[in-house]
Structure formats: C-alpha cells, structure tokens
Amino acid sequence: MLHMYQIFTDATADFSPQDIERLPDLKVIPMEILFDGVSYTFGPGGNIDHRAFYEMLKPESDVKTSSIAPDTYYQTFKECLEEGKDLIYICFSSGLSSTCNTARLVLNGLKDKYPERKITLVDSLCASLGQALLVGEAVRKQVNGCDYDELVKWLEENKTKVAHWFTLDEMTYLLKGGRITPAAAAIASTLQIKPVLSLNEEGKLYVAAKTRGRHSAIALLLKKIDSNWNSDKCKSIIIGHGNCPDETKDVKEKILLHHPEAEVYTLNIGPVIGCHTGPGIIGMAFFV
C-alpha cells in the first residue's frame, strides 16, 4: 500500500538529476523556456541545465518561461491513474505563475474520468529551494509510511511554514521583469543596495529589506536562520544559488558553525527562476 500513490512536482523545484536518483519515488514534470527565440526543456529528459543556462545568460538575453501545457499534464497524470495509483501534485506557487491554475483545470477533468482515484493538487506557495524542501520532506514521509490523507493534511498545514530568504547580486533582471523601476535600479546600483526578498503567505514575491552591500545581505539571511529556524520540525536547510558555488560553500560553513545539527543541502537555481533573478542569487529555505 505504501506506493499506491504517486507524488509529482515540476521543474521549478530545481532538483538535479542526482537529487531525482536519490528520490526515486518522485516524478518531476519538465518545463519549457524560450531563450532568444529557441525552445529548451528544463527537467528530466531536458536539453538545458543550470550550468549551460548561466553560461548563455546575458543582461540583453530574451528569456521567457511558459506554463506546462494542458496536454502534458493530462498525459502524465492519466498514465499514473491508469496504473491504479492515486496522485498528489505539489505545484509551483500560484502567486508566481499560472501553472497551478492550468493543472487544476486538468485535474478536475480527470477526477470526473477516474472517480475511484484520489487526486489532489497542493499549491505549494513555494518556488525553487523552498519547493524542493517541501517536496523532499513529503517524499521522505511517504517512504516512511505516511498514508495519502495524512500527507495531504501535513502539506496543507505546513506549506506556509517554509521560509524563503534570498538576495540578488544585481537588479538588472528584476528591472527587465518590471518588478522595479529604472530609477530604483539606478539608485540601487549606485549605492550598492542589495535587496533581501521573500515569499509571503500567498506565495508572492516581496522585498523584505534593503541592505548596503552583499556581505550585509548575506549576514541578514543567516540571522533569519538563527531567529526563525524550527529545527524540531525539520533538520534540513537548503541553500540555493545562481552560479556562485564558492560563496555558497562559505555560507554553508557558517551555518554549520552555528548550527552543527543542521542537515544543509545545496541546490542550483535553474532557468525557470534564474531568468527572473539573474546570476548571483543566493538564498536559504527552512521550516519555521
């Protein structure tokens, strides 16, 4: 009975191929990005990874993301249901994308076709490293014998308890996405202002603080762990980064120095999120 339900997520969780091998009970749905007019697929079986993406990415690059196609959802979920399995789809935040709404429409149709199956969409209200943390913990619970209804209840109760804190190295990509004005970007660049961002309880991005310099921004992220991390709930802390592995290693060492009991994992932020944040993003996700 343990594996009579299947957990799905999408490529915004930024699991590496090695992560997916480590989580064989998880299925990750790939996503499409358009890079200077060329279509690429990110995720299992895809033709672009984080390394190639950041090598190609320039401030003038034209990069777009798109919601997973309804037919992709339909075929993926239908295969699972026809195997006699129930399913849980832990989706990219509805506050950041229309992906969740597309999936909900498809799943509602499948509920009519397969009334004997349990079908649940969980709006994670998370992205990237936070989504990976939530999904990884869900898979761990499944492997340890958590039944379907119990896991759905846990996900709904705990998805808003995933803290996302991150900072950007430059404002160029936020400016391109229309999230800040040209004047604000110019001032931030001149004064070396580094924003500290988070996701709210609706899964939407907001600027939580503005610091002078990269060192101050990362110091603030570390303070968030000191003051908010609930190690009793989950020992895992995920550090996500956009092509800055050396800095990430240093941050990991600092976390473990103050919290040796932590299980710290690193994650490469992929193109679906990276096209909006640019290289140099670094962040942490943990349960509060």
C-alpha positions as CSV (number, residue, x, y, z in Angstrom):
1,M,0.0,0.0,0.0
2,L,3.0,2.3,0.6
3,H,3.5,3.1,-3.1
4,M,-0.2,3.2,-4.2
5,Y,0.1,6.9,-4.6
6,Q,2.5,9.0,-6.7
7,I,4.0,12.4,-5.7
8,F,4.6,14.8,-8.6
9,T,6.2,18.2,-8.7
10,D,7.5,20.4,-11.5
11,A,10.9,21.5,-12.7
12,T,10.8,24.8,-10.7
13,A,11.8,22.7,-7.6
14,D,15.2,22.7,-9.3
15,F,16.1,19.1,-8.4
16,S,19.3,17.9,-10.0
17,P,19.5,14.6,-11.8
18,Q,21.4,13.3,-8.7
19,D,18.6,14.5,-6.5
20,I,16.0,12.7,-8.6
21,E,18.0,9.5,-8.4
22,R,18.0,9.9,-4.6
23,L,14.2,10.4,-4.6
24,P,13.1,7.6,-7.0
25,D,9.5,7.7,-5.7
26,L,9.2,11.3,-7.0
27,K,8.2,12.3,-10.6
28,V,9.3,15.7,-11.9
29,I,7.4,17.3,-14.8
30,P,9.8,19.2,-17.1
31,M,9.2,22.8,-18.1
32,E,9.8,24.9,-21.3
33,I,11.8,28.1,-21.6
34,L,12.4,30.2,-24.7
35,F,15.9,31.6,-24.9
36,D,16.4,34.1,-27.6
37,G,13.6,32.5,-29.6
38,V,14.9,28.9,-29.2
39,S,12.8,26.5,-27.1
40,Y,14.6,24.4,-24.4
41,T,13.3,21.9,-21.9
42,F,14.4,22.0,-18.3
43,G,14.0,19.0,-16.1
44,P,14.2,15.2,-16.6
45,G,15.0,14.4,-20.3
46,G,15.5,18.1,-21.0
47,N,18.2,19.7,-23.1
48,I,19.4,22.5,-20.8
49,D,20.7,22.5,-17.3
50,H,21.6,25.3,-14.9
51,R,25.3,25.3,-16.0
52,A,24.5,25.8,-19.6
53,F,21.8,28.3,-18.8
54,Y,24.1,30.7,-16.8
55,E,26.8,30.4,-19.5
56,M,24.3,31.6,-22.1
57,L,22.6,34.2,-19.9
58,K,23.3,37.9,-20.6
59,P,21.5,41.0,-19.4
60,E,20.3,41.6,-23.0
61,S,19.1,37.9,-23.4
62,D,15.4,37.5,-24.2
63,V,14.3,34.7,-21.9
64,K,10.7,33.7,-21.4
65,T,9.0,30.9,-19.4
66,S,5.7,29.2,-20.1
67,S,3.2,27.2,-18.1
68,I,3.2,23.4,-18.6
69,A,0.9,22.6,-21.4
70,P,-2.5,21.1,-20.5
71,D,-1.9,18.0,-22.7
72,T,1.4,17.4,-20.9
73,Y,-0.4,17.4,-17.6
74,Y,-3.2,15.2,-19.0
75,Q,-0.9,12.5,-20.4
76,T,1.4,12.5,-17.4
77,F,-1.4,12.2,-14.8
78,K,-3.5,9.8,-16.9
79,E,-0.6,7.3,-17.1
80,C,-0.4,7.3,-13.3
81,L,-4.1,6.9,-12.8
82,E,-4.4,4.1,-15.3
83,E,-1.7,2.3,-13.3
84,G,-4.2,2.3,-10.4
85,K,-2.3,4.9,-8.3
86,D,-3.7,7.9,-6.6
87,L,-1.7,11.1,-7.1
88,I,-0.6,14.3,-5.3
89,Y,0.8,17.1,-7.3
90,I,2.9,19.7,-5.4
91,C,2.8,22.6,-7.7
92,F,4.9,25.8,-8.2
93,S,3.4,28.7,-6.4
94,S,0.1,30.2,-7.8
95,G,1.4,33.6,-6.7
96,L,4.2,33.4,-9.3
97,S,2.7,31.6,-12.3
98,S,-0.4,30.4,-14.0
99,T,1.0,26.8,-13.9
100,C,-1.2,25.9,-10.8
101,N,-4.4,27.1,-12.5
102,T,-3.7,25.1,-15.6
103,A,-3.0,22.0,-13.6
104,R,-6.2,22.4,-11.5
105,L,-8.3,22.5,-14.7
106,V,-6.8,19.3,-16.0
107,L,-7.1,17.5,-12.7
108,N,-10.7,18.5,-12.2
109,G,-11.4,16.8,-15.6
110,L,-9.5,13.7,-14.5
111,K,-11.5,13.5,-11.3
112,D,-14.6,13.1,-13.4
113,K,-13.0,10.4,-15.5
114,Y,-11.4,8.5,-12.6
115,P,-13.9,8.9,-9.7
116,E,-12.4,6.0,-7.9
117,R,-8.9,7.6,-7.6
118,K,-7.8,10.2,-5.1
119,I,-6.4,13.2,-6.9
120,T,-5.0,16.2,-5.0
121,L,-3.3,19.4,-6.2
122,V,-1.3,21.2,-3.5
123,D,-0.4,24.8,-4.3
124,S,3.0,24.8,-2.6
125,L,3.1,28.6,-2.4
126,C,6.8,27.9,-2.9
127,A,9.5,28.1,-5.6
128,S,12.9,26.6,-6.2
129,L,14.7,25.8,-3.0
130,G,11.6,26.2,-0.8
131,Q,9.6,23.9,-3.1
132,A,12.5,21.4,-3.0
133,L,12.4,21.5,0.8
134,L,8.6,20.9,0.9
135,V,8.6,18.2,-1.7
136,G,11.7,16.4,-0.3
137,E,10.1,16.2,3.1
138,A,6.9,14.9,1.6
139,V,8.7,12.1,-0.2
140,R,10.6,11.3,3.0
141,K,7.3,11.0,4.8
142,Q,5.8,8.8,2.1
143,V,8.8,6.4,2.2
144,N,8.4,6.2,6.0
145,G,4.9,5.0,5.7
146,C,2.7,8.2,5.7
147,D,-0.6,7.4,4.1
148,Y,-2.3,9.6,1.4
149,D,-4.7,11.6,3.5
150,E,-2.2,12.2,6.3
151,L,0.3,13.5,3.8
152,V,-2.1,15.8,2.1
153,K,-3.1,17.2,5.6
154,W,0.5,17.7,6.5
155,L,1.3,19.5,3.2
156,E,-1.6,21.9,3.6
157,E,-0.8,22.6,7.2
158,N,3.0,23.2,6.6
159,K,3.4,24.7,3.2
160,T,3.1,28.2,4.7
161,K,5.8,27.3,7.2
162,V,8.5,27.1,4.6
163,A,10.6,30.3,4.9
164,H,12.3,31.6,1.8
165,W,15.0,34.3,2.2
166,F,17.3,35.3,-0.7
167,T,19.3,38.2,-2.1
168,L,20.3,39.2,-5.6
169,D,23.7,40.5,-6.8
170,E,22.2,42.9,-9.4
171,M,18.9,44.5,-10.2
172,T,19.0,44.1,-14.0
173,Y,16.7,41.1,-14.2
174,L,14.2,42.5,-11.7
175,L,14.1,45.6,-13.9
176,K,13.5,43.6,-17.0
177,G,10.7,41.8,-15.3
178,G,9.0,45.0,-14.4
179,R,9.4,44.4,-10.6
180,I,11.3,47.6,-10.0
181,T,11.5,51.0,-11.8
182,P,14.6,52.2,-13.8
183,A,15.1,54.9,-11.2
184,A,15.1,52.4,-8.4
185,A,17.5,50.1,-10.2
186,A,19.9,53.0,-10.9
187,I,19.9,54.2,-7.3
188,A,20.4,50.6,-6.0
189,S,23.4,50.1,-8.4
190,T,25.0,53.4,-7.4
191,L,24.6,52.9,-3.6
192,Q,25.4,49.1,-3.8
193,I,21.9,48.3,-2.3
194,K,21.2,44.6,-2.2
195,P,17.6,43.6,-1.7
196,V,16.6,40.8,0.6
197,L,13.5,39.1,-0.8
198,S,11.0,36.5,0.4
199,L,7.6,34.9,-0.4
200,N,4.5,35.8,1.5
201,E,1.7,33.5,2.6
202,E,0.1,33.9,-0.9
203,G,3.3,32.7,-2.5
204,K,4.1,36.1,-3.9
205,L,7.5,37.8,-4.1
206,Y,8.2,40.9,-2.0
207,V,11.2,42.9,-0.9
208,A,11.6,42.4,2.8
209,A,14.7,44.6,3.4
210,K,17.4,46.6,1.6
211,T,21.0,46.4,2.7
212,R,24.2,48.1,1.8
213,G,26.4,45.6,0.2
214,R,26.4,41.8,-0.4
215,H,28.1,41.0,2.9
216,S,25.3,42.7,4.9
217,A,22.6,41.0,2.8
218,I,24.0,37.5,3.5
219,A,24.5,38.3,7.1
220,L,20.8,39.1,7.3
221,L,19.9,35.8,5.7
222,L,22.0,34.0,8.3
223,K,20.3,35.9,11.1
224,K,16.9,34.7,9.8
225,I,18.0,31.1,10.4
226,D,19.2,32.0,13.9
227,S,15.9,33.6,14.9
228,N,13.3,31.6,12.9
229,W,14.5,28.1,12.0
230,N,12.4,25.3,13.7
231,S,14.9,22.5,13.9
232,D,12.4,20.3,15.7
233,K,10.1,20.3,12.7
234,C,12.8,19.6,10.1
235,K,16.6,19.5,10.4
236,S,17.1,20.3,6.7
237,I,18.2,23.7,5.4
238,I,18.6,24.3,1.7
239,I,20.9,26.9,0.2
240,G,20.1,27.8,-3.4
241,H,22.3,29.8,-5.7
242,G,22.7,31.0,-9.2
243,N,26.2,30.1,-10.4
244,C,28.1,31.2,-7.2
245,P,29.3,27.9,-5.7
246,D,32.3,29.3,-3.8
247,E,30.1,31.8,-1.9
248,T,27.6,29.1,-1.3
249,K,30.2,26.9,0.3
250,D,31.2,29.7,2.6
251,V,27.6,30.2,3.6
252,K,27.2,26.5,4.3
253,E,30.2,26.5,6.6
254,K,28.9,29.5,8.5
255,I,25.5,27.8,9.0
256,L,27.1,24.6,10.3
257,L,29.4,26.5,12.6
258,H,26.4,28.0,14.4
259,H,24.1,25.0,13.8
260,P,26.1,21.8,13.7
261,E,22.9,19.7,14.0
262,A,21.6,21.1,10.6
263,E,21.4,19.0,7.5
264,V,22.5,21.5,4.9
265,Y,21.9,20.8,1.2
266,T,22.9,23.0,-1.8
267,L,20.8,23.4,-4.9
268,N,21.4,25.1,-8.2
269,I,18.7,27.6,-9.1
270,G,17.6,26.7,-12.6
271,P,16.5,28.7,-15.6
272,V,12.8,29.0,-14.8
273,I,13.6,31.1,-11.7
274,G,17.0,32.2,-12.8
275,C,15.8,34.1,-15.8
276,H,13.9,36.5,-13.4
277,T,16.7,36.8,-10.8
278,G,19.9,36.5,-12.8
279,P,23.2,35.0,-11.7
280,G,24.5,35.7,-8.2
281,I,21.2,35.0,-6.4
282,I,21.8,33.2,-3.1
283,G,19.1,32.1,-0.7
284,M,18.1,29.8,2.1
285,A,14.9,27.8,2.8
286,F,13.9,26.2,6.1
287,F,10.9,25.4,8.2
288,V,9.7,27.8,10.8
